[in-house]
Amino acid sequence: MSSMMHAVSAMAPGMGPLSGIQGLPLQPGEGSAPPVSPRAPGMGPLSGIHGTPETPAPFSDLMNDAVGAVNQLQDQANAAVTGLMNGSGVDVHQAMIATQKASMGFELSLAVRNKAVQAYQQVMSMQF
């Protein structure tokens, strides 16, 4: 390590450790790097477009919205199947697409629930 430091300090004037790399300054501090400005107060990665800080939505709100969306998909699928059975102008492919959307939404919500339960069980099995 000391021989490397000696070799760097013995370089000719104007020759920095990065002088052979194209586009890099010869000496530390040389070059035209743009100045880095700190973020304005209250401006974080979750800030709004207009500069007002946003707080992230609580996890319970996200889960309630997701369950509501799955419920809405299920209601649409039920309406499509009922319309198909009554002959009120719903095509077979529309009913099948609606039921598949509801099925996939339910499977996704079930997978998220299983991951949440698994994470809870892992946390509860930790020993402090």
FENRA-V961450 format. One record per residue. N is the residue number from 0. RES is the residue in one letter. PHI is phi in whole degrees, -180 to 180 (* if undefined). Layout:
N;RES;PHI
N;RES;PHI
This chain:
0;M;*
1;S;-69
2;S;-68
3;M;-70
4;M;-65
5;H;-66
6;A;-67
7;V;-69
8;S;-74
9;A;-90
10;M;-68
11;A;-67
12;P;-58
13;G;87
14;M;-110
15;G;-95
16;P;-64
17;L;-111
18;S;-70
19;G;-84
20;I;-92
21;Q;-66
22;G;91
23;L;-100
24;P;-66
25;L;-72
26;Q;-124
27;P;-59
28;G;98
29;E;-86
30;G;113
31;S;-120
32;A;-72
33;P;-67
34;P;-68
35;V;-94
36;S;-106
37;P;-70
38;R;-69
39;A;-68
40;P;-58
41;G;86
42;M;-102
43;G;-116
44;P;-67
45;L;-105
46;S;-76
47;G;-77
48;I;-67
49;H;-88
50;G;91
51;T;-88
52;P;-68
53;E;-107
54;T;-99
55;P;-66
56;A;-69
57;P;-63
58;F;-60
59;S;-65
60;D;-66
61;L;-63
62;M;-68
63;N;-63
64;D;-65
65;A;-66
66;V;-66
67;G;-64
68;A;-67
69;V;-66
70;N;-64
71;Q;-64
72;L;-62
73;Q;-66
74;D;-63
75;Q;-65
76;A;-66
77;N;-62
78;A;-66
79;A;-67
80;V;-68
81;T;-63
82;G;-65
83;L;-66
84;M;-69
85;N;-82
86;G;75
87;S;-97
88;G;89
89;V;-94
90;D;-78
91;V;-63
92;H;-68
93;Q;-66
94;A;-67
95;M;-67
96;I;-64
97;A;-64
98;T;-70
99;Q;-68
100;K;-62
101;A;-66
102;S;-65
103;M;-67
104;G;-63
105;F;-66
106;E;-63
107;L;-65
108;S;-66
109;L;-67
110;A;-66
111;V;-64
112;R;-61
113;N;-63
114;K;-66
115;A;-66
116;V;-66
117;Q;-63
118;A;-65
119;Y;-61
120;Q;-66
121;Q;-66
122;V;-66
123;M;-70
124;S;-86
125;M;-70
126;Q;-110
127;F;-103
